[in-house]
């Protein structure tokens, strides 16, 4: 009887692990957005320090994506700190502190 319970617990654990892994993998699917990039501090007055955000339309609503701190977002910030620019960005989105955070892997100014 104990072997059966142990086997059942093992199967349940494996199932839970599989479902959790699939759910986490769904969050890391790269997306591409096009919108207006600007400084969250200088133009939007949303933060105390400079940070790039991209505002894009989604289902008729404006969504503000805060760019995660990485080398690419830091290097790109000088392009938009003084004036907004239309951009296309690719990366993964996560919900952090109630905000959409985009970890960019590619970002380009649209002419």
SEKOL-122455 format. One record per residue: residue number from 0; x, y, z of N, C-alpha, C, CB in turn. Coordinates in pm, whole numbers, padded with zeros to 5 digits. Glycine has a CB too. Example, Ala and Ser with C-alpha at 12.3 -4.5 7.8 and 13.67 -1.06 7.14 Angstrom:
2
{resi:0 n.px:01319 n.py:-00569 n.pz:00780 ca.px:01230 ca.py:-00450 ca.pz:00780 c.px:01320 c.py:-00330 c.pz:00780 cb.px:01131 cb.py:-00447 cb.pz:00905}
{resi:1 n.px:01285 n.py:-00225 n.pz:00708 ca.px:01367 ca.py:-00106 ca.pz:00714 c.px:01290 c.py:00003 c.pz:00787 cb.px:01408 cb.py:-00060 cb.pz:00572}
This chain:
111
{resi:0 n.px:00081 n.py:-00118 n.pz:00000 ca.px:00000 ca.py:00000 ca.pz:00000 c.px:00086 c.py:00126 c.pz:00000 cb.px:-00093 cb.py:-00001 cb.pz:00119}
{resi:1 n.px:00197 n.py:00126 n.pz:00077 ca.px:00285 ca.py:00243 ca.pz:00083 c.px:00354 c.py:00266 c.pz:-00052 cb.px:00389 cb.py:00226 cb.pz:00194}
{resi:2 n.px:00387 n.py:00160 n.pz:-00123 ca.px:00449 ca.py:00174 ca.pz:-00255 c.px:00352 c.py:00239 c.pz:-00352 cb.px:00495 cb.py:00038 cb.pz:-00309}
{resi:3 n.px:00225 n.py:00202 n.pz:-00343 ca.px:00123 ca.py:00259 ca.pz:-00430 c.px:00107 c.py:00409 c.pz:-00401 cb.px:-00011 cb.py:00185 cb.pz:-00412}
{resi:4 n.px:00105 n.py:00448 n.pz:-00273 ca.px:00093 ca.py:00589 ca.pz:-00237 c.px:00214 c.py:00669 c.pz:-00283 cb.px:00075 cb.py:00603 cb.pz:-00085}
{resi:5 n.px:00330 n.py:00610 n.pz:-00269 ca.px:00453 ca.py:00675 ca.pz:-00314 c.px:00452 c.py:00693 c.pz:-00465 cb.px:00575 cb.py:00594 cb.pz:-00270}
{resi:6 n.px:00408 n.py:00592 n.pz:-00537 ca.px:00398 ca.py:00600 ca.pz:-00683 c.px:00298 c.py:00708 c.pz:-00724 cb.px:00358 cb.py:00464 cb.pz:-00742}
{resi:7 n.px:00184 n.py:00711 n.pz:-00657 ca.px:00081 ca.py:00810 ca.pz:-00687 c.px:00132 c.py:00951 c.pz:-00658 cb.px:-00046 cb.py:00781 cb.pz:-00605}
{resi:8 n.px:00203 n.py:00970 n.pz:-00549 ca.px:00260 ca.py:01101 ca.pz:-00515 c.px:00365 c.py:01142 c.pz:-00619 cb.px:00323 cb.py:01097 cb.pz:-00374}
{resi:9 n.px:00444 n.py:01048 n.pz:-00665 ca.px:00544 ca.py:01076 ca.pz:-00767 c.px:00481 c.py:01120 c.pz:-00899 cb.px:00632 cb.py:00954 cb.pz:-00791}
{resi:10 n.px:00375 n.py:01052 n.pz:-00939 ca.px:00304 ca.py:01087 ca.pz:-01062 c.px:00241 c.py:01226 c.pz:-01049 cb.px:00196 cb.py:00981 cb.pz:-01096}
{resi:11 n.px:00182 n.py:01255 n.pz:-00934 ca.px:00121 ca.py:01385 ca.pz:-00911 c.px:00226 c.py:01496 c.pz:-00915 cb.px:00047 cb.py:01386 cb.pz:-00776}
{resi:12 n.px:00341 n.py:01470 n.pz:-00856 ca.px:00451 ca.py:01568 ca.pz:-00857 c.px:00502 c.py:01593 c.pz:-00998 cb.px:00565 cb.py:01521 cb.pz:-00770}
{resi:13 n.px:00515 n.py:01488 n.pz:-01076 ca.px:00560 ca.py:01501 ca.pz:-01214 c.px:00460 c.py:01581 c.pz:-01297 cb.px:00583 cb.py:01363 cb.pz:-01277}
{resi:14 n.px:00333 n.py:01555 n.pz:-01277 ca.px:00228 ca.py:01628 ca.pz:-01348 c.px:00231 c.py:01776 c.pz:-01311 cb.px:00090 cb.py:01568 cb.pz:-01317}
{resi:15 n.px:00245 n.py:01806 n.pz:-01183 ca.px:00252 ca.py:01945 ca.pz:-01137 c.px:00374 c.py:02016 c.pz:-01196 cb.px:00256 cb.py:01950 cb.pz:-00984}
{resi:16 n.px:00488 n.py:01949 n.pz:-01198 ca.px:00610 ca.py:02005 ca.pz:-01256 c.px:00590 c.py:02035 c.pz:-01404 cb.px:00728 cb.py:01910 cb.pz:-01237}
{resi:17 n.px:00530 n.py:01945 n.pz:-01478 ca.px:00506 ca.py:01962 ca.pz:-01621 c.px:00415 c.py:02081 c.pz:-01648 cb.px:00446 cb.py:01835 cb.pz:-01681}
{resi:18 n.px:00307 n.py:02092 n.pz:-01573 ca.px:00214 ca.py:02203 ca.pz:-01591 c.px:00277 c.py:02337 c.pz:-01555 cb.px:00089 cb.py:02181 cb.pz:-01508}
{resi:19 n.px:00356 n.py:02341 n.pz:-01449 ca.px:00422 ca.py:02465 ca.pz:-01408 c.px:00524 c.py:02507 c.pz:-01512 cb.px:00490 cb.py:02447 cb.pz:-01271}
{resi:20 n.px:00602 n.py:02415 n.pz:-01563 ca.px:00701 ca.py:02445 ca.pz:-01665 c.px:00635 c.py:02498 c.pz:-01792 cb.px:00785 cb.py:02321 cb.pz:-01697}
{resi:21 n.px:00524 n.py:02439 n.pz:-01833 ca.px:00452 ca.py:02486 ca.pz:-01952 c.px:00398 c.py:02627 c.pz:-01931 cb.px:00338 cb.py:02390 cb.pz:-01988}
{resi:22 n.px:00348 n.py:02656 n.pz:-01813 ca.px:00295 ca.py:02789 ca.pz:-01785 c.px:00406 c.py:02894 c.pz:-01785 cb.px:00222 cb.py:02790 cb.pz:-01649}
{resi:23 n.px:00520 n.py:02862 n.pz:-01728 ca.px:00632 ca.py:02955 ca.pz:-01727 c.px:00686 c.py:02978 c.pz:-01868 cb.px:00742 cb.py:02904 cb.pz:-01637}
{resi:24 n.px:00690 n.py:02875 n.pz:-01949 ca.px:00740 ca.py:02887 ca.pz:-02086 c.px:00649 c.py:02976 c.pz:-02169 cb.px:00752 cb.py:02749 cb.pz:-02150}
{resi:25 n.px:00520 n.py:02974 n.pz:-02143 ca.px:00426 ca.py:03058 ca.pz:-02219 c.px:00452 c.py:03206 c.pz:-02193 cb.px:00282 cb.py:03023 cb.pz:-02182}
{resi:26 n.px:00501 n.py:03241 n.pz:-02074 ca.px:00530 ca.py:03380 ca.pz:-02043 c.px:00653 c.py:03432 c.pz:-02115 cb.px:00548 cb.py:03396 cb.pz:-01894}
{resi:27 n.px:00741 n.py:03346 n.pz:-02161 ca.px:00866 ca.py:03391 ca.pz:-02220 c.px:00866 c.py:03386 c.pz:-02373 cb.px:00979 cb.py:03308 cb.pz:-02168}
{resi:28 n.px:00749 n.py:03389 n.pz:-02433 ca.px:00737 ca.py:03391 ca.pz:-02578 c.px:00770 c.py:03531 c.pz:-02627 cb.px:00595 cb.py:03347 cb.pz:-02625}
{resi:29 n.px:00867 n.py:03546 n.pz:-02718 ca.px:00901 ca.py:03679 ca.pz:-02769 c.px:00785 c.py:03742 c.pz:-02846 cb.px:01025 cb.py:03671 cb.pz:-02858}
{resi:30 n.px:00767 n.py:03872 n.pz:-02825 ca.px:00667 ca.py:03946 ca.pz:-02900 c.px:00734 c.py:04067 c.pz:-02964 cb.px:00549 cb.py:03990 cb.pz:-02808}
{resi:31 n.px:00670 n.py:04123 n.pz:-03065 ca.px:00718 ca.py:04244 ca.pz:-03128 c.px:00609 c.py:04349 c.pz:-03117 cb.px:00758 cb.py:04219 cb.pz:-03278}
{resi:32 n.px:00646 n.py:04466 n.pz:-03068 ca.px:00549 ca.py:04575 ca.pz:-03055 c.px:00602 c.py:04697 c.pz:-03131 cb.px:00523 cb.py:04610 cb.pz:-02905}
{resi:33 n.px:00509 n.py:04778 n.pz:-03178 ca.px:00542 ca.py:04905 ca.pz:-03242 c.px:00467 c.py:05014 c.pz:-03166 cb.px:00506 cb.py:04905 cb.pz:-03395}
{resi:34 n.px:00539 n.py:05117 n.pz:-03128 ca.px:00477 ca.py:05224 ca.pz:-03053 c.px:00569 c.py:05342 c.pz:-03036 cb.px:00432 cb.py:05175 cb.pz:-02918}
{resi:35 n.px:00533 n.py:05429 n.pz:-02945 ca.px:00608 ca.py:05551 ca.pz:-02918 c.px:00698 c.py:05529 c.pz:-02798 cb.px:00511 cb.py:05671 cb.pz:-02893}
{resi:36 n.px:00831 n.py:05542 n.pz:-02818 ca.px:00926 ca.py:05528 ca.pz:-02708 c.px:00955 c.py:05666 c.pz:-02650 cb.px:01058 cb.py:05459 cb.pz:-02755}
{resi:37 n.px:00959 n.py:05672 n.pz:-02518 ca.px:00986 ca.py:05799 ca.pz:-02451 c.px:01043 c.py:05773 c.pz:-02313 cb.px:00858 cb.py:05885 cb.pz:-02442}
{resi:38 n.px:01085 n.py:05881 n.pz:-02249 ca.px:01143 ca.py:05870 ca.pz:-02115 c.px:01032 c.py:05878 c.pz:-02010 cb.px:01249 cb.py:05981 cb.pz:-02092}
{resi:39 n.px:01031 n.py:05782 n.pz:-01921 ca.px:00928 ca.py:05777 ca.pz:-01816 c.px:00943 c.py:05894 c.pz:-01719 cb.px:00936 cb.py:05645 cb.pz:-01739}
{resi:40 n.px:01064 n.py:05947 n.pz:-01704 ca.px:01086 ca.py:06059 ca.pz:-01614 c.px:01065 c.py:06193 c.pz:-01686 cb.px:01227 cb.py:06053 cb.pz:-01553}
{resi:41 n.px:01137 n.py:06213 n.pz:-01795 ca.px:01141 ca.py:06345 ca.pz:-01859 c.px:01012 c.py:06382 c.pz:-01934 cb.px:01256 cb.py:06350 cb.pz:-01955}
{resi:42 n.px:00949 n.py:06286 n.pz:-02000 ca.px:00829 ca.py:06319 ca.pz:-02076 c.px:00700 c.py:06281 c.pz:-02004 cb.px:00834 cb.py:06250 cb.pz:-02210}
{resi:43 n.px:00698 n.py:06167 n.pz:-01937 ca.px:00574 ca.py:06120 ca.pz:-01875 c.px:00563 c.py:06152 c.pz:-01726 cb.px:00562 cb.py:05972 cb.pz:-01895}
{resi:44 n.px:00675 n.py:06185 n.pz:-01661 ca.px:00678 ca.py:06215 ca.pz:-01518 c.px:00619 c.py:06101 c.pz:-01434 cb.px:00601 cb.py:06345 cb.pz:-01491}
{resi:45 n.px:00654 n.py:05977 n.pz:-01472 ca.px:00605 ca.py:05858 ca.pz:-01402 c.px:00706 c.py:05800 c.pz:-01304 cb.px:00566 cb.py:05752 cb.pz:-01501}
{resi:46 n.px:00835 n.py:05831 n.pz:-01324 ca.px:00940 ca.py:05774 ca.pz:-01240 c.px:01033 c.py:05884 c.pz:-01192 cb.px:01018 cb.py:05666 cb.pz:-01316}
{resi:47 n.px:01117 n.py:05851 n.pz:-01094 ca.px:01214 ca.py:05947 ca.pz:-01040 c.px:01345 c.py:05946 c.pz:-01116 cb.px:01240 cb.py:05917 cb.pz:-00894}
{resi:48 n.px:01367 n.py:05842 n.pz:-01197 ca.px:01491 ca.py:05836 ca.pz:-01276 c.px:01456 c.py:05802 c.pz:-01419 cb.px:01589 cb.py:05731 cb.pz:-01218}
{resi:49 n.px:01547 n.py:05833 n.pz:-01509 ca.px:01524 ca.py:05808 ca.pz:-01651 c.px:01507 c.py:05658 c.pz:-01676 cb.px:01640 cb.py:05864 cb.pz:-01735}
{resi:50 n.px:01406 n.py:05626 n.pz:-01755 ca.px:01381 ca.py:05488 ca.pz:-01796 c.px:01300 c.py:05493 c.pz:-01925 cb.px:01304 cb.py:05408 cb.pz:-01684}
{resi:51 n.px:01336 n.py:05409 n.pz:-02018 ca.px:01263 ca.py:05404 ca.pz:-02144 c.px:01134 c.py:05327 c.pz:-02128 cb.px:01349 cb.py:05341 cb.pz:-02254}
{resi:52 n.px:01026 n.py:05384 n.pz:-02184 ca.px:00898 ca.py:05315 ca.pz:-02191 c.px:00851 c.py:05321 c.pz:-02336 cb.px:00792 cb.py:05379 cb.pz:-02094}
{resi:53 n.px:00771 n.py:05224 n.pz:-02373 ca.px:00709 ca.py:05224 ca.pz:-02504 c.px:00559 c.py:05218 c.pz:-02482 cb.px:00758 cb.py:05105 cb.pz:-02593}
{resi:54 n.px:00487 n.py:05313 n.pz:-02541 ca.px:00342 ca.py:05312 ca.pz:-02534 c.px:00291 c.py:05261 c.pz:-02668 cb.px:00284 cb.py:05454 cb.pz:-02501}
{resi:55 n.px:00213 n.py:05154 n.pz:-02663 ca.px:00160 ca.py:05090 ca.pz:-02783 c.px:00011 c.py:05066 c.pz:-02765 cb.px:00233 cb.py:04957 cb.pz:-02813}
{resi:56 n.px:-00059 n.py:05061 n.pz:-02877 ca.px:-00203 ca.py:05034 ca.pz:-02875 c.px:-00226 c.py:04883 c.pz:-02877 cb.px:-00275 cb.py:05101 cb.pz:-02997}
{resi:57 n.px:-00316 n.py:04837 n.pz:-02790 ca.px:-00352 ca.py:04696 ca.pz:-02785 c.px:-00500 c.py:04688 c.pz:-02752 cb.px:-00266 cb.py:04619 cb.pz:-02681}
{resi:58 n.px:-00578 n.py:04634 n.pz:-02844 ca.px:-00723 ca.py:04621 ca.pz:-02825 c.px:-00790 c.py:04754 c.pz:-02792 cb.px:-00753 cb.py:04520 cb.pz:-02715}
{resi:59 n.px:-00747 n.py:04860 n.pz:-02858 ca.px:-00807 ca.py:04990 ca.pz:-02838 c.px:-00763 c.py:05064 c.pz:-02713 cb.px:-00953 cb.py:04976 cb.pz:-02835}
{resi:60 n.px:-00666 n.py:05009 n.pz:-02640 ca.px:-00615 ca.py:05074 ca.pz:-02519 c.px:-00466 c.py:05097 c.pz:-02532 cb.px:-00645 cb.py:04988 cb.pz:-02393}
{resi:61 n.px:-00418 n.py:05201 n.pz:-02467 ca.px:-00275 ca.py:05228 ca.pz:-02465 c.px:-00210 c.py:05148 c.pz:-02354 cb.px:-00247 cb.py:05380 cb.pz:-02448}
{resi:62 n.px:-00109 n.py:05069 n.pz:-02390 ca.px:-00035 ca.py:04990 ca.pz:-02293 c.px:00105 c.py:05050 c.pz:-02281 cb.px:-00028 cb.py:04839 cb.pz:-02336}
{resi:63 n.px:00150 n.py:05072 n.pz:-02158 ca.px:00283 ca.py:05125 ca.pz:-02134 c.px:00375 c.py:05010 c.pz:-02093 cb.px:00281 cb.py:05236 cb.pz:-02025}
{resi:64 n.px:00477 n.py:04986 n.pz:-02175 ca.px:00576 ca.py:04882 ca.pz:-02146 c.px:00701 c.py:04951 c.pz:-02093 cb.px:00609 cb.py:04797 cb.pz:-02275}
{resi:65 n.px:00739 n.py:04918 n.pz:-01971 ca.px:00863 ca.py:04968 ca.pz:-01913 c.px:00976 c.py:04875 c.pz:-01957 cb.px:00854 cb.py:04976 cb.pz:-01756}
{resi:66 n.px:01082 n.py:04931 n.pz:-02015 ca.px:01193 ca.py:04847 ca.pz:-02059 c.px:01278 c.py:04806 c.pz:-01940 cb.px:01279 cb.py:04921 cb.pz:-02164}
{resi:67 n.px:01305 n.py:04676 n.pz:-01931 ca.px:01390 ca.py:04623 ca.pz:-01824 c.px:01532 c.py:04674 c.pz:-01844 cb.px:01387 cb.py:04467 cb.pz:-01823}
{resi:68 n.px:01601 n.py:04692 n.pz:-01733 ca.px:01739 ca.py:04739 ca.pz:-01739 c.px:01829 c.py:04631 c.pz:-01797 cb.px:01789 cb.py:04780 cb.pz:-01600}
{resi:69 n.px:01876 n.py:04652 n.pz:-01917 ca.px:01981 ca.py:04567 ca.pz:-01974 c.px:02067 c.py:04656 c.pz:-02062 cb.px:01920 cb.py:04446 cb.pz:-02055}
{resi:70 n.px:02175 n.py:04603 n.pz:-02116 ca.px:02268 ca.py:04685 ca.pz:-02195 c.px:02199 c.py:04750 c.pz:-02315 cb.px:02384 cb.py:04599 cb.pz:-02243}
{resi:71 n.px:02110 n.py:04678 n.pz:-02381 ca.px:02041 ca.py:04731 ca.pz:-02499 c.px:01950 c.py:04848 c.pz:-02463 cb.px:01960 cb.py:04620 cb.pz:-02567}
{resi:72 n.px:01871 n.py:04834 n.pz:-02359 ca.px:01780 ca.py:04944 ca.pz:-02322 c.px:01856 c.py:05066 c.pz:-02272 cb.px:01681 cb.py:04896 cb.pz:-02214}
{resi:73 n.px:01966 n.py:05044 n.pz:-02199 ca.px:02047 ca.py:05156 ca.pz:-02150 c.px:02111 c.py:05231 c.pz:-02267 cb.px:02157 cb.py:05106 cb.pz:-02054}
{resi:74 n.px:02165 n.py:05159 n.pz:-02364 ca.px:02229 ca.py:05223 ca.pz:-02479 c.px:02128 c.py:05296 c.pz:-02566 cb.px:02304 cb.py:05119 cb.pz:-02562}
{resi:75 n.px:02006 n.py:05245 n.pz:-02573 ca.px:01905 ca.py:05305 ca.pz:-02659 c.px:01846 c.py:05432 c.pz:-02597 cb.px:01793 cb.py:05205 cb.pz:-02687}
{resi:76 n.px:01849 n.py:05446 n.pz:-02468 ca.px:01779 ca.py:05555 ca.pz:-02400 c.px:01819 c.py:05693 c.pz:-02451 cb.px:01806 cb.py:05547 cb.pz:-02252}
{resi:77 n.px:01945 n.py:05712 n.pz:-02488 ca.px:01990 ca.py:05844 ca.pz:-02536 c.px:01913 c.py:05889 c.pz:-02659 cb.px:02140 cb.py:05841 cb.pz:-02567}
{resi:78 n.px:01855 n.py:05796 n.pz:-02735 ca.px:01778 ca.py:05830 ca.pz:-02855 c.px:01644 c.py:05896 c.pz:-02824 cb.px:01755 cb.py:05706 cb.pz:-02937}
{resi:79 n.px:01590 n.py:05871 n.pz:-02704 ca.px:01453 ca.py:05916 ca.pz:-02677 c.px:01440 c.py:06004 c.pz:-02553 cb.px:01365 cb.py:05797 cb.pz:-02661}
{resi:80 n.px:01547 n.py:06032 n.pz:-02482 ca.px:01536 ca.py:06106 ca.pz:-02357 c.px:01487 c.py:06249 c.pz:-02379 cb.px:01671 cb.py:06108 cb.pz:-02285}
{resi:81 n.px:01521 n.py:06309 n.pz:-02491 ca.px:01479 ca.py:06447 ca.pz:-02515 c.px:01354 c.py:06458 c.pz:-02600 cb.px:01591 cb.py:06522 cb.pz:-02581}
{resi:82 n.px:01325 n.py:06356 n.pz:-02681 ca.px:01204 ca.py:06358 ca.pz:-02762 c.px:01158 c.py:06217 c.pz:-02794 cb.px:01228 cb.py:06437 cb.pz:-02892}
{resi:83 n.px:01026 n.py:06193 n.pz:-02798 ca.px:00974 ca.py:06060 ca.pz:-02829 c.px:01005 c.py:06020 c.pz:-02973 cb.px:00822 cb.py:06055 cb.pz:-02804}
{resi:84 n.px:01017 n.py:05890 n.pz:-02994 ca.px:01038 ca.py:05838 ca.pz:-03129 c.px:00955 c.py:05712 c.pz:-03148 cb.px:01189 cb.py:05808 cb.pz:-03154}
{resi:85 n.px:00908 n.py:05691 n.pz:-03270 ca.px:00835 ca.py:05568 ca.pz:-03302 c.px:00937 c.py:05455 c.pz:-03315 cb.px:00750 cb.py:05584 cb.pz:-03433}
{resi:86 n.px:00909 n.py:05342 n.pz:-03251 ca.px:01003 ca.py:05230 ca.pz:-03250 c.px:00930 c.py:05097 c.pz:-03271 cb.px:01081 cb.py:05227 cb.pz:-03118}
{resi:87 n.px:01009 n.py:05000 n.pz:-03310 ca.px:00966 ca.py:04861 ca.pz:-03311 c.px:01062 c.py:04786 c.pz:-03219 cb.px:00963 cb.py:04800 cb.pz:-03457}
{resi:88 n.px:01006 n.py:04713 n.pz:-03124 ca.px:01089 ca.py:04642 ca.pz:-03026 c.px:01044 c.py:04496 c.pz:-03016 cb.px:01082 cb.py:04710 cb.pz:-02888}
{resi:89 n.px:01142 n.py:04409 n.pz:-02998 ca.px:01116 ca.py:04266 ca.pz:-02979 c.px:01174 c.py:04225 c.pz:-02845 cb.px:01176 cb.py:04181 cb.pz:-03095}
{resi:90 n.px:01097 n.py:04144 n.pz:-02772 ca.px:01144 ca.py:04096 ca.pz:-02643 c.px:01037 c.py:04015 c.pz:-02573 cb.px:01187 cb.py:04211 cb.pz:-02555}
{resi:91 n.px:01058 n.py:03991 n.pz:-02447 ca.px:00962 ca.py:03915 ca.pz:-02367 c.px:00900 c.py:04007 c.pz:-02263 cb.px:01030 cb.py:03792 cb.pz:-02298}
{resi:92 n.px:00772 n.py:03984 n.pz:-02234 ca.px:00698 ca.py:04068 ca.pz:-02141 c.px:00669 c.py:03990 c.pz:-02013 cb.px:00567 cb.py:04120 cb.pz:-02204}
{resi:93 n.px:00688 n.py:04057 n.pz:-01903 ca.px:00654 ca.py:04000 ca.pz:-01772 c.px:00579 c.py:04107 c.pz:-01694 cb.px:00782 cb.py:03952 cb.pz:-01694}
{resi:94 n.px:00494 n.py:04065 n.pz:-01604 ca.px:00422 ca.py:04158 ca.pz:-01518 c.px:00504 c.py:04173 c.pz:-01391 cb.px:00276 cb.py:04109 cb.pz:-01488}
{resi:95 n.px:00551 n.py:04296 n.pz:-01366 ca.px:00635 ca.py:04320 ca.pz:-01248 c.px:00578 c.py:04440 c.pz:-01173 cb.px:00784 cb.py:04345 cb.pz:-01289}
{resi:96 n.px:00537 n.py:04418 n.pz:-01052 ca.px:00479 ca.py:04523 ca.pz:-00967 c.px:00359 c.py:04590 c.pz:-01034 cb.px:00585 cb.py:04628 cb.pz:-00933}
{resi:97 n.px:00279 n.py:04511 n.pz:-01105 ca.px:00160 ca.py:04564 ca.pz:-01170 c.px:00185 c.py:04637 c.pz:-01300 cb.px:00090 cb.py:04654 cb.pz:-01077}
{resi:98 n.px:00308 n.py:04633 n.pz:-01348 ca.px:00345 ca.py:04701 ca.pz:-01473 c.px:00394 c.py:04598 c.pz:-01573 cb.px:00453 cb.py:04810 cb.pz:-01448}
{resi:99 n.px:00374 n.py:04629 n.pz:-01701 ca.px:00426 ca.py:04542 ca.pz:-01807 c.px:00572 c.py:04578 c.pz:-01830 cb.px:00343 cb.py:04556 cb.pz:-01939}
{resi:100 n.px:00661 n.py:04480 n.pz:-01808 ca.px:00804 ca.py:04503 ca.pz:-01825 c.px:00852 c.py:04425 c.pz:-01947 cb.px:00884 cb.py:04462 cb.pz:-01697}
{resi:101 n.px:00910 n.py:04497 n.pz:-02042 ca.px:00959 ca.py:04437 ca.pz:-02166 c.px:01111 c.py:04425 c.pz:-02158 cb.px:00916 cb.py:04520 cb.pz:-02290}
{resi:102 n.px:01160 n.py:04303 n.pz:-02169 ca.px:01304 ca.py:04280 ca.pz:-02177 c.px:01339 c.py:04272 c.pz:-02324 cb.px:01348 cb.py:04150 cb.pz:-02099}
{resi:103 n.px:01396 n.py:04379 n.pz:-02377 ca.px:01418 ca.py:04388 ca.pz:-02521 c.px:01540 c.py:04308 c.pz:-02564 cb.px:01435 cb.py:04534 cb.pz:-02563}
{resi:104 n.px:01525 n.py:04245 n.pz:-02681 ca.px:01637 ca.py:04179 ca.pz:-02746 c.px:01673 c.py:04251 c.pz:-02875 cb.px:01605 cb.py:04031 cb.pz:-02775}
{resi:105 n.px:01580 n.py:04339 n.pz:-02921 ca.px:01603 ca.py:04418 ca.pz:-03041 c.px:01511 c.py:04540 c.pz:-03034 cb.px:01577 cb.py:04334 cb.pz:-03173}
{resi:106 n.px:01565 n.py:04656 n.pz:-03070 ca.px:01484 ca.py:04778 ca.pz:-03074 c.px:01539 c.py:04869 c.pz:-03184 cb.px:01484 cb.py:04852 cb.pz:-02935}
{resi:107 n.px:01448 n.py:04918 n.pz:-03269 ca.px:01486 ca.py:05003 ca.pz:-03381 c.px:01392 c.py:05121 c.pz:-03392 cb.px:01486 cb.py:04923 cb.pz:-03512}
{resi:108 n.px:01448 n.py:05238 n.pz:-03428 ca.px:01366 ca.py:05355 ca.pz:-03456 c.px:01303 c.py:05336 c.pz:-03594 cb.px:01451 cb.py:05488 cb.pz:-03450}
{resi:109 n.px:01173 n.py:05365 n.pz:-03604 ca.px:01101 ca.py:05354 ca.pz:-03731 c.px:01103 c.py:05492 c.pz:-03796 cb.px:00954 cb.py:05301 cb.pz:-03710}
{resi:110 n.px:01146 n.py:05497 n.pz:-03920 ca.px:01151 ca.py:05627 ca.pz:-03991 c.px:01020 c.py:05660 c.pz:-04055 cb.px:01260 cb.py:05626 cb.pz:-04098}
